[in-house]
Amino acid sequence: MKITSLFFAILLSLSSFSQNDTKAMSILKKVSQEYKSYKNVAIQFVLTMENAQEDIKESSKGQAWVKDKKYKVNLMGVETYYNGKTKWSYIKDSEEVNITTPDPADKNTFDPSKLFTEYEQGYKVRYINEVFQANRALQIIDLLPTDVKGSEFNRIKIKVDKDKNQIYQIIRFGKDGNDYTITLSSLKKVNPIADSFFIFDTKKHPDVEVVDLRD
């Protein structure tokens, strides 16, 4: 499912940000170190799409589980499985599963396994300020695309929970007027997850139509 390239993104490595804001880098380094200790992650979040000009605001709750490059996501009636190579998108209402091989270079593909890694390159980092919101101290950081003309958005705003060293919210401001907000309700370590959890088992869904879109 393609929704937005911003999903849960920031850095595992800060080497590419040598010319950026020192305070912002310090904050992101703490976030990175916190996440590096997570081997298996469970996430609960809310995805909101808002277009002020069209007076549109829609929100959906979602869940994600991540292990290395593998992930499973439940969002908007679709279960997405990815085992590091193959992706299954199971659409419950139509009893259909689409099988694809994602392009790692496609930034419009929702990939929670890239948590903290998506923006290692191609962005300038800037510290904005600190605010108190949702009963927590939040440190605000902007990511500005270095390729402004080639980017689908103007900037990305990241809100970091100061006490937990975790991302609380990410907002992508689109050039098309569509702004996407991801608010994390929960991000926590979990017990080891079996690799089979990230594979759609067609044998358990004999009535589902399988559409293989791989080359």
N, C-alpha and C positions, 0 to 999 in steps of 0.2 A: 504494500500500500504506500503510495506516494503522498505525503502530507506536507512535510517541511524538512529542510536540511538542518534546522536548528536543534533537533531533539537531543536534550541532555548533553550538550557539547561543551567542552572546554579542553584542558590540556593534560596529557600525561608527561609530556616533555616540554620544557620552556625554552629550549635552545634557540628556537626560531623567533623569539620575541626580544632579542637583544636590544632593539631600538625602541622598545615600548616603555610605558609608564612603570617605574620601579615599584610603586605602591601596589598597583594592580597585579604585577607579576608576583609580588610577595603573597598576596591573597590567593591567587590561583595556584601557587606552589603548595600552599597548605591544603587546598581542596584536592589537588592532585595526589598528595601524599596520603590523605585520608582514603581516597578511592582506591589507590594501589593496594591497600590492605584487604580489599574486598575480592574474594575469589568467586563467590556466587552471590548475586544481588537480586533482590526482589524490590520492585518499584510500583508504587501507586501514584497516579497523576491525573490531572485534569487538563484536557486540551481545549482551548478556546480560540475560535476564529471570529474576528471582528472587522467589519467594514463600516466606518462611520458614515461615509457618503451614502451608502445603500441602506443604512440603518439595520445592519445585520449583526447579530451576536449569537453564536451557537457554541455550546460547551458539551463535551463528552468525557466521561470517566474512562480511564484505561488502566491496564495492568501490564507489567513487563517483568520477565526473568532473564538474567544475563549470566552467561558463563563463557569466559574468554570471548571468542568471536561468535558464539552461538547465542540465540535469543528466541524467546516466544513472547508474543504480544497479543493482548485482547483489547480491541478498540473498535467502536462503532459497528458492532456485529460481525467483525472479521477476526478470526484467529490466524495469526501469522507465525509460522515456524521457520527457523533458519538454523541449519546444522553446520554452518561455516562454508557451505558450497551451494546447497540447493535450498530454495525457498518455496514453502507451501502457503497459499493464502486461501483459507477455508471460509467461504461465505455461507453462513448458517441458513439464512432465509431462502437462498436458492439451491441449497444442498449441492454446492459446487466447490471444487478445490482447484486452484490454478497453480501449476508448477513452473517455476522460472529459475534461471541462474542469474542472480543480480550482478550488475556491473559495479565493482568496488569504487569506481571513479564517479558514479552517479550521485551527486550531492542532494538530489531531490528524493532519494529513497530513505525511508524511515529505518534507521539502523541503530538501536539502542546499545549495540555492542561497541559502538564508537564513543561511548560515554567518556568525556574528557579528552578526546583525541581529535575530533572533527576539525578543530580550528587551530591546529599546530602551525599551519601555513596559510598565508593569504589574508591575514587580518592584522590590523593595528589594535593594540589594547590600551584602554584609557580608563583610569579611575575617575569616578564622578563624585560620589559623596556617600554618606552613611545616613540611613533613615530607620525609623522604628515603625514597623508595619507587621500586622498579623501576630502581634505579641512577641516580636523578635527583632533583634538588631540586624539590619541587612546592609551589606556593602554593595554598592552599585558600580558595575563595570560595563563599559561599552566596547563592543567589537566592531570595528569599521573595516569593510572589505577594501583591500588594496586595489583590486580591479573593480572600480566603481561602475564602469559602463557594462562590464560583463556579469555583474551580480544582479540577482532578482530582488534584492532587498537593499535598503539604505544603511541599516545598522542592526545590531543585535544587542539587546540589553540583558545582562545577567545580574541576578540578585543572589548574593551569597549569604547564608546564615552564618553570622560571625562566630557564634558560640559553637556550632557543630562543624564548621568548615565544610559545609555541604551546599550545593546549589539548591535554592528554594524556588526560583522562577527564572524562565528564559522567555524573552519577547523578541520576535522577529518582525521588523517593520518593513512590509513589502512595498515595492514600487507600484504594484497594481492596486494598492489600497487595502489589501488583505493583511491584517496583522495577526500573527499566531502567537499565542501565549501558552507555555507549558508550566503548570504549577505542580510541584512535587508534594504530594500528601505524605509520602513515606518512601524512604530509601534505606534499606537495611541489609546486613549480611544474612545469609541463610545457609542451611546445611548443604553439603555437596549435592548437586543435581545430576542425575543420570543423563548421559548423552541422548538417550532415546526420548527424553522429554522434549527435545527440540526437533523431532521428526514427526510429521503427520502420518499416522498409521492407517493406511487405506483399508486394512483388514478389519479394523474396528469400526469402519464406516462403509459398509458394503453398498449402501444405497446412494452414496455420493458420486456425482459425475466428476471424473478426473479429466482436466484439460491441461495437457502437457504443452507448454509454450516454449520449451527449450529448443535451441537450434540443433 
